[in-house]
Each structure stands twice: as C-alpha cells, then as structure tokens.
C-alpha cells in the first residue's frame, strides 16, 4: 500500500511539473502549436510564439533574479544575536536524494541541496549547542529515508549528534506536522529552521501553522541582483533555467498549500 501511494504521488508530481514548470511547460505549448498548425494555423502559430517567448524569458538570468527577489524574503541569520536561551532545537529539512552515487556504496546519498542545508545546520549546532532534528521521509520505498542519510552525515562527517530524525514526511507540510509532534514531546516550541532561502517562507508558514515559533535560518541563496545593462542577463543559461524552475516550483507550492491546507491553519 505504501509503495503504491508513493508511486502514484510520484507520477502525479512528475506530470504536474512537466505541464506547469519550465522548461517542460513552454516546450509543450510550442509542441501543441506545431501540432495544431495544420488545422488551426492562427491558433497554432500563436501557441508556438507563446511557447518560444516563454521558454526564452524563463531561461535568462534576469528572470531568475526576479524570482529569487520575490521569494528570498528572509535575510541571512545574524548568528551573533541569536536568543539561544529561547531556542530548543535546530530543524533541518530534506531537499531530495542523489540516486546515482556508486562512490558512496549501493544506495543513494543526499542531493547537493540537502547537503547545503545539512552543512549549515552543523555550523549552527556548533555555535549554539542545540540538538538537531533532521526531517524527510522515503522518496522510494526501497531507499533509506532522507532524514536517516542526513543524520549519518551530521554525526559521522560533521561530528554533530546525537541527531533526532523524522522519517514519515513526504512534503514540507508533513515535515512540519511530524516534526512538531516530536518536538512537543520534548517540550520544545521554538526552533531554528534551516532550508533553502527560496523555500524558507513556505516552510515558515507550515511550521508556524503547527504551533511552533520559528527563527528562519535560510541558506543556499540565489543571486537576486538585477542588471538590465549586462548582456549576460539576457542570455539563456542552464543555471538560470534551474533557478527559474525552482522559483516556479515554490510559487506553485505556495498556491497549492493555500488551497490544500487553508482549513488546517
């Protein structure tokens, strides 16, 4: 049952990403335009132009900077003015797995995004002495939970521990729900929350909705500086496309959470 649930949710997620997120979305619009051109030339041409223009705009550094500026609303944490006496734990969110990692053995390792979060959580743990809770469930049934891999890295490679784990969650809202339950049993209600700067606002809302006081600890910031006169700002790049993709994913996630979990707040 768990395997079918994870498989179906994974397929649905892939389908939605393909339809709504760049570069798949603009490509499919252009492809539909080519397909319709024979029967509906005007409509087909319009879709083709929309797809091409959207594909270009969603692949340039200028658009990437706009997305970053709209989402990275939490400033870097000032570690020297932390109210350590009020804090109970550091919570670090999983950000995905890297499956093709034979150099680490038979199984997967954490995604670069997750490793960046783990590294910053380790830094904060050394500075504050607070316990760390790693949260992230099974991406696939036959793979270890993200939180277990994060725990191993924190303890064995960064020397931080013992690390608490939450291994049931499949998204940010569940990260918050299951982590809050663990923390409440330990009478902890104030946390440092470590995740990507773009992801931080959505994560804050989820954890606060479950009764926790959150001090944001964003990491892995994207460049949000706009330079209209720099030719590089207008040239498509792989890094800009990836940044825009992540930004679109976050805005889509915000909209979905507003609909899906509105009553739970």
Phi, psi and omega in degrees: 000314179299319181297317179295321180296313180295319181296314182293319179293325179293318178295318179297320180296317179297318181296316180295317179299318181297320183284322192253340186253148175286153000273357184297317182301304178301323179297317180293324176297315178296319180296320177296322177298317178297320181295321183276348186305321184294319184265324181230078187305316183294314179295318180299316179295320179299314179295321179297315179296316179300315181297316181294314180296316179297318178300319178293309184298329182270016180229011183250151181302329180298313178295322178300318179296322178297317178297315181299317181296325182285337186252329182275070185270347178264126180287164175304147182290133173272099188291342184275352180239030179284135174279072188303326182295340180267342188276148179246332183194163170255126178249124180242128185268139175292149181232021178113168181245155170250109190280327184269078184225065183297337181292345178258009181113201185282330186265185180279172169234182183282151175294155178306323180298317179294318181298321177298321178293316181298318180299317181290323177298321178296319178300313181294324179296321178294322184285329187252336185077010182281151174289156181247135172246118176264132184233130180165128185269201182275119174291319173228151186298325184270011179244155177293156177292148177305317184297325179293320177293320178296318178301315181298318180293315180299317185280315187273328184256329180254352178068029180253132177167177357290149184255131175281153179226148171235117191241014183260337192287151178238354177204179185295321179298318178288327171310311183292314184297311183286326177293319180301321179296318178296316182292323179297324178295338179256013177058040178251127180231357178233129186225157162267126185250116184254121174197179179300148180302319179295326184276342188304313181301317180293322179294319179301313181301319181294315182288323177293327178296340179257022168087012181260145171271126189246130167253113186293138175230072184287151177217176177056054178290143169268156177290122181245022179275128181265130177224092184294336184270351179277119180303329180297335180293341185252003182259128180301146177211156179296317182295321178294319178299316180296321180293317178295319177303314180295320178296316177298320179299319180293317178295321176297319178297320178299315179297318181295317180294324179297325179277314188286321189244017182302318183287340183278351184278000000 
